[in-house]
Amino acid sequence: MIEDNYPEITEFMDKCLYQGAASSMEEAISLYKLNGTEIVNSLLLEVDQLLDASLGENELLEFIERHSDYVENNSAVDTLMLVKNVLTDGNDVK
């Protein structure tokens, strides 16, 4: 199960990506930066691993929909890329 292999992104979505967490998905994601570089880097690593995994779009989308009220363009890949882009924007995080 994806949740077992990717606990950081699962926890991130459960805590941050629900309606009312912030005025927009981007704001909800950017608030996660307050947790510090180490946690953000761990999350970014899992995002990259998910994007590189041999999981289908439907499987990834179902995972995201189980843990998030937000989905970008009805696409798991677009959603994960938005998370990655917002967390790395303006940071030295890699």
N, CA and C atoms as an extended XYZ file, in Angstrom:
282
Properties=species:S:1:pos:R:3:atomname:S:1:resname:S:1:resid:I:1 pbc="F F F"
N         0.846       -1.186        0.000 N   MET     1
C         0.000        0.000        0.000 CA  MET     1
C         0.889        1.246        0.000 C   MET     1
N         0.503        2.243       -0.768 N   ILE     2
C         1.302        3.454       -0.917 CA  ILE     2
C         1.543        4.121        0.430 C   ILE     2
N         0.520        4.163        1.273 N   GLU     3
C         0.649        4.830        2.567 CA  GLU     3
C         1.798        4.264        3.399 C   GLU     3
N         2.004        2.960        3.344 N   ASP     4
C         3.069        2.321        4.120 CA  ASP     4
C         4.460        2.685        3.599 C   ASP     4
N         4.574        2.867        2.289 N   ASN     5
C         5.871        3.157        1.676 CA  ASN     5
C         6.208        4.640        1.652 C   ASN     5
N         5.209        5.489        1.798 N   TYR     6
C         5.415        6.930        1.708 CA  TYR     6
C         4.722        7.642        2.875 C   TYR     6
N         5.198        7.422        4.090 N   PRO     7
C         4.513        7.974        5.265 CA  PRO     7
C         4.596        9.500        5.371 C   PRO     7
N         5.666       10.103        4.878 N   GLU     8
C         5.832       11.552        5.006 CA  GLU     8
C         4.796       12.304        4.171 C   GLU     8
N         4.625       11.903        2.924 N   ILE     9
C         3.649       12.601        2.078 CA  ILE     9
C         2.226       12.287        2.520 C   ILE     9
N         2.001       11.082        3.020 N   THR    10
C         0.673       10.733        3.534 CA  THR    10
C         0.319       11.625        4.713 C   THR    10
N         1.249       11.779        5.649 N   GLU    11
C         1.014       12.638        6.811 CA  GLU    11
C         0.845       14.091        6.388 C   GLU    11
N         1.675       14.544        5.456 N   PHE    12
C         1.573       15.909        4.945 CA  PHE    12
C         0.177       16.179        4.384 C   PHE    12
N        -0.311       15.297        3.529 N   MET    13
C        -1.626       15.510        2.930 CA  MET    13
C        -2.728       15.457        3.986 C   MET    13
N        -2.635       14.483        4.902 N   ASP    14
C        -3.649       14.363        5.951 CA  ASP    14
C        -3.729       15.618        6.819 C   ASP    14
N        -2.587       16.237        7.078 N   LYS    15
C        -2.539       17.405        7.968 CA  LYS    15
C        -2.747       18.729        7.250 C   LYS    15
N        -2.342       18.822        5.992 N   CYS    16
C        -2.279       20.131        5.331 CA  CYS    16
C        -3.235       20.316        4.157 C   CYS    16
N        -3.588       19.261        3.467 N   LEU    17
C        -4.337       19.440        2.226 CA  LEU    17
C        -5.808       19.078        2.380 C   LEU    17
N        -6.475       19.802        3.240 N   TYR    18
C        -7.916       19.649        3.390 CA  TYR    18
C        -8.551       21.029        3.281 C   TYR    18
N        -9.772       21.059        2.813 N   GLN    19
C       -10.462       22.338        2.648 CA  GLN    19
C       -10.480       23.068        3.982 C   GLN    19
N       -10.159       24.310        3.948 N   GLY    20
C       -10.135       25.101        5.166 CA  GLY    20
C        -8.763       25.200        5.802 C   GLY    20
N        -7.797       24.414        5.334 N   ALA    21
C        -6.449       24.483        5.891 CA  ALA    21
C        -5.804       25.820        5.555 C   ALA    21
N        -6.178       26.354        4.411 N   ALA    22
C        -5.671       27.647        3.955 CA  ALA    22
C        -6.587       28.130        2.844 C   ALA    22
N        -6.370       29.340        2.397 N   SER    23
C        -7.251       29.895        1.367 CA  SER    23
C        -7.033       29.273       -0.013 C   SER    23
N        -5.874       28.632       -0.216 N   SER    24
C        -5.592       27.969       -1.494 CA  SER    24
C        -4.702       26.755       -1.247 C   SER    24
N        -4.647       25.892       -2.244 N   MET    25
C        -3.771       24.730       -2.145 CA  MET    25
C        -2.322       25.165       -2.016 C   MET    25
N        -1.926       26.172       -2.789 N   GLU    26
C        -0.556       26.647       -2.753 CA  GLU    26
C        -0.190       27.168       -1.366 C   GLU    26
N        -1.106       27.915       -0.749 N   GLU    27
C        -0.840       28.422        0.590 CA  GLU    27
C        -0.739       27.283        1.600 C   GLU    27
N        -1.610       26.298        1.483 N   ALA    28
C        -1.560       25.150        2.393 CA  ALA    28
C        -0.223       24.422        2.270 C   ALA    28
N         0.253       24.268        1.048 N   ILE    29
C         1.542       23.600        0.832 CA  ILE    29
C         2.675       24.449        1.404 C   ILE    29
N         2.665       25.743        1.119 N   SER    30
C         3.773       26.593        1.560 CA  SER    30
C         3.864       26.678        3.078 C   SER    30
N         2.739       26.547        3.767 N   LEU    31
C         2.774       26.562        5.236 CA  LEU    31
C         3.590       25.403        5.798 C   LEU    31
N         3.705       24.319        5.033 N   TYR    32
C         4.468       23.161        5.485 CA  TYR    32
C         5.950       23.483        5.631 C   TYR    32
N         6.416       24.520        4.938 N   LYS    33
C         7.820       24.930        5.034 CA  LYS    33
C         8.196       25.319        6.458 C   LYS    33
N         7.206       25.708        7.251 N   LEU    34
C         7.470       26.098        8.639 CA  LEU    34
C         8.008       24.942        9.478 C   LEU    34
N         7.850       23.712        8.989 N   ASN    35
C         8.347       22.544        9.713 CA  ASN    35
C         9.858       22.383        9.625 C   ASN    35
N        10.493       23.124        8.749 N   GLY    36
C        11.948       23.085        8.657 CA  GLY    36
C        12.456       22.323        7.448 C   GLY    36
N        13.696       22.610        7.126 N   THR    37
C        14.328       22.070        5.927 CA  THR    37
C        14.400       20.550        5.926 C   THR    37
N        14.729       19.943        7.045 N   GLU    38
C        14.872       18.485        7.093 CA  GLU    38
C        13.561       17.781        6.751 C   GLU    38
N        12.470       18.247        7.315 N   ILE    39
C        11.162       17.630        7.050 CA  ILE    39
C        10.729       17.902        5.614 C   ILE    39
N        10.955       19.120        5.129 N   VAL    40
C        10.607       19.451        3.748 CA  VAL    40
C        11.427       18.597        2.787 C   VAL    40
N        12.710       18.437        3.043 N   ASN    41
C        13.551       17.597        2.184 CA  ASN    41
C        13.068       16.152        2.174 C   ASN    41
N        12.650       15.657        3.323 N   SER    42
C        12.123       14.291        3.407 CA  SER    42
C        10.853       14.155        2.568 C   SER    42
N         9.992       15.150        2.639 N   LEU    43
C         8.772       15.144        1.838 CA  LEU    43
C         9.098       15.206        0.350 C   LEU    43
N        10.022       16.083       -0.020 N   LEU    44
C        10.406       16.199       -1.424 CA  LEU    44
C        11.010       14.906       -1.960 C   LEU    44
N        11.768       14.218       -1.143 N   LEU    45
C        12.326       12.926       -1.540 CA  LEU    45
C        11.206       11.941       -1.858 C   LEU    45
N        10.189       11.894       -1.000 N   GLU    46
C         9.062       10.983       -1.248 CA  GLU    46
C         8.271       11.396       -2.489 C   GLU    46
N         8.108       12.688       -2.719 N   VAL    47
C         7.420       13.140       -3.928 CA  VAL    47
C         8.177       12.644       -5.151 C   VAL    47
N         9.496       12.823       -5.168 N   ASP    48
C        10.310       12.343       -6.291 CA  ASP    48
C        10.200       10.833       -6.454 C   ASP    48
N        10.216       10.113       -5.344 N   GLN    49
C        10.100        8.654       -5.410 CA  GLN    49
C         8.746        8.238       -5.979 C   GLN    49
N         7.683        8.916       -5.570 N   LEU    50
C         6.355        8.614       -6.110 CA  LEU    50
C         6.290        8.906       -7.607 C   LEU    50
N         6.872       10.027       -8.019 N   LEU    51
C         6.867       10.370       -9.436 CA  LEU    51
C         7.675        9.373      -10.259 C   LEU    51
N         8.714        8.793       -9.664 N   ASP    52
C         9.568        7.833      -10.367 CA  ASP    52
C         9.070        6.395      -10.250 C   ASP    52
N         8.134        6.154       -9.349 N   ALA    53
C         7.635        4.794       -9.121 CA  ALA    53
C         6.842        4.315      -10.331 C   ALA    53
N         6.738        3.027      -10.431 N   SER    54
C         5.984        2.451      -11.551 CA  SER    54
C         4.506        2.293      -11.185 C   SER    54
N         3.958        3.340      -10.588 N   LEU    55
C         2.549        3.356      -10.230 CA  LEU    55
C         1.764        4.065      -11.315 C   LEU    55
N         0.579        3.584      -11.596 N   GLY    56
C        -0.249        4.218      -12.613 CA  GLY    56
C        -0.894        5.494      -12.094 C   GLY    56
N        -1.311        6.334      -13.018 N   GLU    57
C        -1.971        7.594      -12.682 CA  GLU    57
C        -3.196        7.341      -11.808 C   GLU    57
N        -3.996        6.336      -12.145 N   ASN    58
C        -5.213        6.062      -11.368 CA  ASN    58
C        -4.892        5.650       -9.936 C   ASN    58
N        -3.882        4.824       -9.759 N   GLU    59
C        -3.489        4.396       -8.415 CA  GLU    59
C        -2.997        5.588       -7.585 C   GLU    59
N        -2.175        6.429       -8.203 N   LEU    60
C        -1.687        7.624       -7.511 CA  LEU    60
C        -2.825        8.593       -7.192 C   LEU    60
N        -3.739        8.761       -8.134 N   LEU    61
C        -4.854        9.675       -7.920 CA  LEU    61
C        -5.753        9.177       -6.784 C   LEU    61
N        -6.003        7.882       -6.731 N   GLU    62
C        -6.792        7.320       -5.634 CA  GLU    62
C        -6.106        7.551       -4.293 C   GLU    62
N        -4.795        7.393       -4.242 N   PHE    63
C        -4.024        7.658       -3.029 CA  PHE    63
C        -4.193        9.112       -2.603 C   PHE    63
N        -4.006       10.034       -3.548 N   ILE    64
C        -4.126       11.455       -3.227 CA  ILE    64
C        -5.540       11.774       -2.757 C   ILE    64
N        -6.538       11.256       -3.423 N   GLU    65
C        -7.922       11.547       -3.051 CA  GLU    65
C        -8.302       10.975       -1.683 C   GLU    65
N        -7.616        9.927       -1.253 N   ARG    66
C        -7.870        9.379        0.098 CA  ARG    66
C        -7.347       10.306        1.185 C   ARG    66
N        -6.371       11.134        0.856 N   HIS    67
C        -5.687       11.927        1.881 CA  HIS    67
C        -5.737       13.434        1.658 C   HIS    67
N        -6.340       13.885        0.584 N   SER    68
C        -6.329       15.309        0.264 CA  SER    68
C        -7.658       15.743       -0.332 C   SER    68
N        -8.094       16.937        0.050 N   ASP    69
C        -9.262       17.534       -0.583 CA  ASP    69
C        -8.886       18.252       -1.874 C   ASP    69
N        -7.601       18.468       -2.080 N   TYR    70
C        -7.122       19.195       -3.247 CA  TYR    70
C        -6.522       18.235       -4.274 C   TYR    70
N        -6.876       18.445       -5.529 N   VAL    71
C        -6.251       17.737       -6.639 CA  VAL    71
C        -6.083       18.759       -7.758 C   VAL    71
N        -4.903       18.843       -8.279 N   GLU    72
C        -4.592       19.809       -9.344 CA  GLU    72
C        -4.912       19.188      -10.708 C   GLU    72
N        -5.794       19.828      -11.457 N   ASN    73
C        -6.153       19.400      -12.818 CA  ASN    73
C        -6.635       17.950      -12.900 C   ASN    73
N        -7.206       17.449      -11.815 N   ASN    74
C        -7.676       16.055      -11.752 CA  ASN    74
C        -6.567       15.069      -12.130 C   ASN    74
N        -5.336       15.403      -11.740 N   SER    75
C        -4.163       14.604      -12.104 CA  SER    75
C        -3.245       14.414      -10.897 C   SER    75
N        -2.860       13.168      -10.657 N   ALA    76
C        -1.923       12.879       -9.573 CA  ALA    76
C        -0.560       13.501       -9.857 C   ALA    76
N        -0.094       13.373      -11.086 N   VAL    77
C         1.223       13.914      -11.443 CA  VAL    77
C         1.219       15.436      -11.295 C   VAL    77
N         0.177       16.099      -11.780 N   ASP    78
C         0.102       17.558      -11.636 CA  ASP    78
C         0.058       17.962      -10.166 C   ASP    78
N        -0.656       17.200       -9.358 N   THR    79
C        -0.754       17.502       -7.931 CA  THR    79
C         0.609       17.361       -7.262 C   THR    79
N         1.306       16.271       -7.530 N   LEU    80
C         2.624       16.059       -6.937 CA  LEU    80
C         3.625       17.100       -7.433 C   LEU    80
N         3.541       17.478       -8.705 N   MET    81
C         4.440       18.511       -9.233 CA  MET    81
C         4.139       19.865       -8.594 C   MET    81
N         2.877       20.165       -8.327 N   LEU    82
C         2.544       21.415       -7.651 CA  LEU    82
C         3.126       21.431       -6.246 C   LEU    82
N         2.987       20.322       -5.528 N   VAL    83
C         3.572       20.222       -4.180 CA  VAL    83
C         5.074       20.481       -4.260 C   VAL    83
N         5.729       19.808       -5.178 N   LYS    84
C         7.182       19.955       -5.322 CA  LYS    84
C         7.565       21.385       -5.683 C   LYS    84
N         6.862       21.972       -6.641 N   ASN    85
C         7.196       23.326       -7.088 CA  ASN    85
C         6.984       24.367       -5.997 C   ASN    85
N         5.905       24.249       -5.241 N   VAL    86
C         5.649       25.219       -4.188 CA  VAL    86
C         6.683       25.077       -3.068 C   VAL    86
N         7.028       23.849       -2.725 N   LEU    87
C         7.998       23.645       -1.631 CA  LEU    87
C         9.414       24.052       -2.022 C   LEU    87
N         9.745       24.011       -3.282 N   THR    88
C        11.103       24.368       -3.699 CA  THR    88
C        11.199       25.814       -4.161 C   THR    88
N        10.101       26.477       -4.438 N   ASP    89
C        10.111       27.859       -4.921 CA  ASP    89
C        10.740       28.785       -3.898 C   ASP    89
N        11.799       29.464       -4.324 N   GLY    90
C        12.442       30.448       -3.468 CA  GLY    90
C        13.267       29.857       -2.349 C   GLY    90
N        13.514       28.566       -2.371 N   ASN    91
C        14.294       27.903       -1.322 CA  ASN    91
C        15.546       27.291       -1.907 C   ASN    91
N        16.463       26.950       -1.029 N   ASP    92
C        17.640       26.192       -1.440 CA  ASP    92
C        17.389       24.711       -1.279 C   ASP    92
N        16.151       24.322       -0.990 N   VAL    93
C        15.798       22.921       -0.798 CA  VAL    93
C        15.906       22.209       -2.130 C   VAL    93
N        16.519       21.035       -2.092 N   LYS    94
C        16.690       20.246       -3.319 CA  LYS    94
C        16.030       18.903       -3.159 C   LYS    94
